[in-house]
Each structure stands twice: as C-alpha cells, then as structure tokens.
C-alpha cells in the first residue's frame, strides 16, 4: 500500500515538472507568435514544446527517451487514427452543405488550387480530386514532424503519467482540458469571432478527440495512431473542407475547429469509444 502511494506521489511530481517546463516553453512560443514574425515558424516552435518538455522531464527524472511508446504498433490502429477524423469531419461538413448552412465548392479556392497545380480551373472535379489526393498524402506526410512534436508530449508521455493516478475517463478528460487550454492564447488572439463561443466549441472538440486518441494509444501501446489522427484532423479541416466551403453570414458558426458541427459529431464518436474502453476494462 505504501509502495502504491509512493508511485502515485512520484507520478504527480513528474506531471508537475512536465507542466511547469511546458508552461515556460509555451509562453515563449506564444509570445513569439503574437509579437514577432513570421508567425508560421513560431507555430512550429510551439508545436514542438510538448515533446521538448517531455524529454526534459524524463532527463530530470532519470528516465530515458527510449521508455516512450515509440513502437509502430498495428497497421489497423494507425489506419483508424487516419480514418476516424476523416469520417467525423466529412460527416460534419456534409451536414453543413446539405442543410444550406454553407455551400460547396468555393470557386476562389478552386482558382487558387488550379494555379498551384497548373491545371485548367474549368475542370473543377480534376482540380479538387488532384489537390485533395495530394493534401491527404504528401502534405500530411510533410506535417508529421511538427504534429509528432505535440503527440510525443501529449500521447507519448502525458497520458501515460496520468494513467498512473487516474482511470481512463480521468486521463481522457484531464489531458483533453490541458491540451485545449494550451491552445487558448492563439484562439483568443487570432480567433476573429465570439471568443467565448469559439473557446467552448474548441474545448468540446478537443476533449472528445482526447477520448478517442487516448483509447487508440492505450489499445495499441503506441503514440503513432495519435500522430496519424492529429495530422489527418488538421489537414482535412484546415486544408480541404474549410477552404472548399463557401460561407455566408452564419457558416462560421458551424464550420472549422471553432464552430458547432465538428464538436457535435466527434462527441458522438467519443461516447462510443468511452464505452469501448469501459467494456474492455481500460
């Protein structure tokens, strides 16, 4: 019993060190994003902070980087990581388009894509299919470096420490809330809308994603399904579905990471994975 208490105390100390280091590193990166240029470089810096904080914490605690769940895991889990966000994003935007809350395609986006690809903008289907195929593969692969910078910290380290002191539900909720709060400074500065509404939608979405990603990580004992999940989520929202959506005055309330549609759909999926975790004794 005393040994268990010592282990829990050790885990809380480790978690506190990680959060403190991450807070300092992230504050520097957030300052650079808000005050300096070019912002895109500093966003990459911010995304690498969780991994850097995890590595520093491991060093201070006398543990090795090799102790993280680096193994590739099963192909099935990694494909799930890719396909699940593709599904909930597709469902959310299909609802937006079908209900008239937004329309498709945005021909300004088609024109930009055709110029980049060197294709005739008159053949919209060819332009869209070519760009989507390239974004969903090549661009996704290019983004894996910075995405891994986040996921090494969150799903490679943080949730495993939380698991020592909390059940599955607690791990998913706490890690999701911390992950969401870590993004808040950027949303507050760059959100461009009703900040409270955007923070609420974003937090629900992130916590729901955290439930699914925590399940996939623990089930596979690998951080890579979460990396694939995070990369697909970013690419399909930021590079594909949002740019293709023609907005009117109310569309912004429903699309992107700060609207209602994705949080509603992904919350439904998260409940399924929460039940799966409970049924499997996770």
N, C-alpha and C positions, 0 to 999 in steps of 0.2 A: 504493500500500500504506500509506504513511504517512498519507494522507488518510483512508483507511478506519479506521485506528487512532484518528485524531483524532475521527472521527464517533462511534466506539464510546465513547471516553472522555467525549465531550460528552453522550452518551445516559446513561451511568452517573451523571454529575454531576446531570443533570436528574432521573433517577429518585431519587437520594439526597435531593435537595431536596424532591421531592414527598412521599416517605415521612416525612421529618423534619417537614414542615409538617402533614401529615395526622396524624402521631402526636401532636403538641401539641394540635391542634384536637380530635381524637377523645378524648384524655384528659380534656379539659374537659367534653365532652359526656357521656362515660361517667360522670364524677364526678357530673354533674347528674342523670343517670338514676338512679344508685344512691342518692344522698344527698338529692335535692330532689324536689319535687312541682310540678305533675303530670308523671308520667313520660312521657306520650304526647307532650307538647310537646318534651321533650328528645330523644326518639327521632327526631323530625323534624329536630331540630338535628343529631344525629349523622349522619343520612342525607344531609344537605347538605354534610358535611365533605369528602367526596372531590371534589366539584365546586369547592368553595371552595379546596381545596389545589391543584387543577389550575390554576385561574385565577391564584392567587398565583405558582405555579411558572412559568407562561407569562410573567407580568409580569416576574419576576426574570430570566428567560432571554431577554427581549427579543422574545418572540413574541406573536402576537395570539390572542384567543379565537376569532376567525374561522377560525383554522387547524384547529380541531377538526372532526371529520366530522359536521357538522350536517345535511347534506342528507337529505331524507326517504328516499331510496333506493326500491327497488321495493316495490310492494304485496305481492308474493309473499313477499319476505323478512320484511316486517312481520307478515304473516299466519302465517308459520312461527314467528316469535317468540311469537305469541299461542297457537298451537295445539299446539306441541311440549310445553310444560309442562302444558297441559290434558290431553294424551294420557298422559304418564307418571304424572301424579297420578291420573287416572282409572283407569289400569291397576293402580296400586299399591293404591288403596282397593278396587277391585273384588276383588282377591285377598284383602284383609283380610276383606271382607264374606263372600265365597264360602267362605272357609276357616273361618269361625266365630271368627276372632281378634278380630272386632268386628262389631257388627250395625248395621242402619240401619232406620228413622231414630231419632234421639234425640228423643223426644217433648217433652222440655223445651225443646229448640231450636225445635221446631215451634210450641210455645206462645209463645215469645218472638217468633218471626218473625210469627206471626199478629197479635200485639198491636201490633207495629210497623207492619204493613201494614194493620191494620184489617179483616182477613179472618177468616172463621169457621175456627177451628182444627180443626174436624171434617173439613174438606175438605183433607186433607194434601197431596194432589197439586197442588192450586191454590196453596196456600201455598208449597210447595217450588219449583214451577216459576216462580212470580212472583218470589220472593226471589232465586233463582239467576239469573234473567234480569237483574234489577236490579243484583245484585252483579257479574255478569260484564261489565256495560256501564257503568252510571252510576258505581258505586263504583270500578271500575277506572280510569275517566277521572279521578275525583277524586284517586286515589292517584298519578297520573303525575308530579305536581310533585316530591314527595319521592323517588320512585323515580328520576326524572331526576337528582336531586341525587347519588345514588350512581353512576348509569351514566355521567354526564358525566365523572366522575373515573376510574372503572374501565375501561369500554369505550370512552369517548370520548378518553381521554388515556393512561392507564397501559399498556394493552396495545400501543398504537402505539409508545410509547417502548421497551417490552420487545422489540418486533419488530425494532428496530434492532440488538439484541445477541443475540437468541435465535431459534431456529427455532420453528415453530408449536407443537410439543409443549411446549417450554420456556416459551413465552408462556402457554399454557393452564394448565400446572401451577403455575408461579410465581404468576401472577395469582390463580389459584384458591386457593392456600395463603395468600397475603397477605389475600385477601378473607375467607377463613374465619377467620383469626386475628383480623382486625379485629372480628368478632362475638363472640369468645370471652368478653370480660368480661360481656356480657349473659347468655350461656348459663350461665356459672359462677354468677352471682348469682341468676338467675331460672329456671334450668332445672328445678329441683324434682325431680330424679331422680338416677340414677347419672351423675355429671358426666363421667367418662372415657368411658362408653358414648355419652352424648349428643354429646360433642365429636367422637368418632370417626365416628358416623353423619353428623353435620352436615358434617364436613370432606369425607368421601367424596362427599356430595351436592353440596356447593358446587364442589368441583374438577371433578366430572362436568358440572355445569351450565356451568362456565367453559369447558370444551372446546367445548360446543355454541355458547355465546354468542360465543366468540372466532371460531369458524368463521363464524357468521352476520354478525358485524361486519366481518370482513375481506372476506367474499364480497360484501357489499352496500356496503362502504365507507361505512357509516352507523352511528351509535350507536342509532338508533331501534328496530331489531329487538330489541336487548338490553333497551331500556326496556320494550317490549311483553312480552318474555319474563319479565322480573323482576316486572312488575306482575301478569301472569297467574299466575305461580308463587305469589306472596303471597296473592292473592285466593282462588284455588281451594283452597289448603291452609288458610289461616287463617280464611277467612270462610265457606267452603262445605263441603268434605269433612270436615274435623276436627269442626266443630260438629254435622254430621249423624250422626257415628259415635258409637254407644252403646258405651262402654268397659266392659270387665271388668278383672280384675287384670292381665292380660298385654297388653291392647290398646296401652298406651302404649309398649311395646317395638317396636311395628310402625308406628304412625301418626305423622303430623306430621313436622316437619323433624328431629326427634331420634330417630326410630325407624328400623327396618330397611327397610321396604317401598320407600319412595321412593328411597333411595340405590341399592338393588339394580336397580330399573327404570331409573333415569336413567343409571346406569353402563353398562348395556347399550346405551342410546341413544348415549351419549358415544363408545363404541367405534366405532359406525357413522360418526359424524361425524369421528372421528380418521382413519379410513380414507379418508373422502371428502377430507379436507384433504390427506392424503398423495398420493392419486391425482391431485388437481388441482394438485399442486406448490406447495401453500400453505406 
